[in-house]
């Protein structure tokens, strides 16, 4: 009896890659290991992804899409409330998906203009970061936060919330919500009018 073969698609490859990343970390993701998990040869993968880096970018995009979906689920009544919601979503995503989260941040949003040799900007990172900048801009426009460059606030917020997420993934059992309340609350209090 012939086995039915499921077509090899980019989506199927990304899903299998994310599964490997979740189970064993990004270091374990090789084209050969991925091909074995999919029941194909490694060259078959190259019809969809020309390199491991291109595949990692696609996996990061899937992760950023999932993170952005969490941001969009809530419908807060004010921009500052959205800052709280997105901060919590960010940290809880890191806790729920530690290996994927770690891999996603191998890439950076375009707004972080530092001289680097490698091409590390990522559209998904930029979309998520710009969402935060947009909410900060709305909070400034509405008078909830004092006038400032939203990018300046955004970098401080991202560094702080990413720090909480990183500490939380390294310290299982940490009471993350009170820590997040202290960090984000302190920033918002300092920026409030």
C-alpha positions in Angstrom: 0.0 0.0 0.0 1.4 3.4 -1.0 1.8 6.1 1.7 0.1 9.4 0.9 2.7 12.1 0.7 1.8 15.5 2.1 3.1 18.2 -0.3 6.2 20.0 0.9 5.2 23.7 1.3 7.0 26.7 2.9 4.3 26.8 5.6 4.9 23.1 6.4 8.6 23.7 6.6 8.2 26.7 8.9 5.8 24.8 11.1 8.3 21.8 11.4 11.2 24.3 12.0 9.3 26.0 14.8 8.5 22.6 16.4 12.2 21.7 16.3 13.1 25.1 17.8 10.6 24.7 20.6 11.8 21.2 21.4 15.6 21.6 21.1 16.4 25.3 20.5 17.6 27.1 17.5 21.0 25.5 17.6 19.4 22.2 16.8 17.8 23.5 13.6 19.7 22.3 10.6 18.5 21.6 7.1 19.4 18.0 7.5 17.6 17.6 10.8 14.6 19.4 9.4 14.5 17.3 6.3 14.6 14.1 8.4 11.7 15.3 10.5 9.7 16.0 7.3 10.7 12.7 5.6 12.4 14.5 2.7 15.9 15.1 1.6 17.7 18.3 2.5 17.9 19.5 -1.1 14.1 19.4 -1.3 14.0 22.2 1.3 16.1 24.5 -0.8 13.3 24.8 -3.4 11.5 26.8 -0.7 14.3 28.4 1.4 17.7 29.1 -0.1 19.5 29.2 3.3 19.0 28.5 7.0 19.0 32.2 7.6 16.1 32.7 5.2 14.3 29.9 7.0 15.0 31.4 10.4 13.6 34.8 9.1 10.4 33.0 8.1 10.2 31.3 11.5 10.8 34.7 13.2 8.0 36.2 11.0 5.6 33.5 12.2 6.6 34.3 15.8 6.2 38.1 15.3 2.8 37.4 13.7 1.7 35.4 16.8 3.0 38.1 19.1 1.2 40.8 17.2 -2.0 38.6 17.3 -1.8 38.7 21.1 -1.5 42.5 21.0 -4.5 42.8 18.8 -6.8 40.5 20.9 -7.3 43.1 23.5 -9.2 46.2 22.9 -8.0 48.7 25.6 -9.8 52.0 26.0 -6.7 54.2 26.0 -3.2 54.2 24.5 -1.6 53.9 27.9 -3.8 50.8 28.6 -2.6 49.4 25.3 1.0 49.9 26.5 0.2 47.8 29.6 -1.6 45.1 27.5 1.2 44.8 25.0 3.9 44.7 27.7 2.1 41.9 29.4 1.5 40.1 26.1 5.2 40.4 25.2 6.4 39.0 28.5 3.8 36.1 28.6 4.7 35.3 25.0 8.3 34.9 26.0 7.3 32.6 28.9 5.0 30.6 26.6 7.5 30.3 23.8 11.0 30.8 25.2 12.9 29.1 22.4 10.9 30.8 19.6 11.2 34.2 21.5 14.9 33.8 21.8 15.2 33.0 18.1 13.0 35.9 17.0 15.3 38.4 18.7 18.3 37.3 16.6 16.8 40.0 14.4 16.0 43.6 15.2 13.5 46.3 14.1 14.8 48.8 11.5 14.4 51.7 14.0 17.5 50.5 15.9 20.1 52.2 13.8 23.4 50.8 14.8 26.2 49.9 12.5 26.4 46.1 12.1 28.0 43.9 9.6 25.1 41.5 9.2 21.7 42.1 7.8 19.7 41.6 11.0 16.7 43.9 10.4 13.4 42.1 10.2 10.0 43.3 9.0 8.1 41.4 11.7 10.3 43.0 14.4 9.7 46.4 12.8 6.0 45.9 12.7 5.8 44.9 16.4 8.1 47.8 17.4 6.2 50.3 15.3 3.0 49.2 17.0 4.5 50.2 20.3 5.8 53.5 18.9 2.3 54.2 17.5 0.7 53.6 20.9 3.2 55.8 22.7 2.6 58.5 20.1 -1.2 58.3 20.7 -0.6 58.5 24.4 1.5 61.6 23.9 -1.1 63.2 21.6 -3.9 62.5 24.0 -2.0 64.1 26.8 -1.7 60.9 28.9 2.1 61.1 28.5 4.3 64.2 28.4 5.6 65.4 25.0 8.7 63.6 23.9 10.0 61.6 21.0 7.9 58.4 20.9 11.0 56.5 19.7 12.9 57.6 22.8 10.1 56.3 25.0 9.8 53.2 22.8 13.4 52.2 23.2 13.2 52.6 27.0 10.0 50.6 27.1 11.3 47.9 24.8 14.6 47.6 26.8 12.7 47.4 30.0 10.0 44.9 29.0 12.5 42.8 27.1 14.6 42.7 30.2 11.7 41.5 32.3 10.9 38.9 29.6 14.6 37.7 29.6 14.7 37.5 33.4 11.4 35.7 33.5 12.6 33.0 31.0 15.8 32.5 33.1 14.0 32.4 36.4 11.1 29.9 36.3 8.6 30.6 39.0 9.4 34.3 39.2 6.3 36.4 40.0 6.6 38.2 36.7 3.4 40.3 36.7 4.4 42.3 39.9 7.8 42.9 38.4 6.3 44.0 35.1 3.9 46.3 37.0 6.8 47.9 38.8 8.9 48.4 35.6 6.1 49.6 33.3 4.4 51.5 36.1 7.6 53.3 36.8 8.1 54.3 33.2 4.5 55.4 32.7 4.6 57.4 36.0 7.8 59.1 35.0 6.3 60.0 31.6 2.9 61.0 32.8 1.7 64.6 32.6 
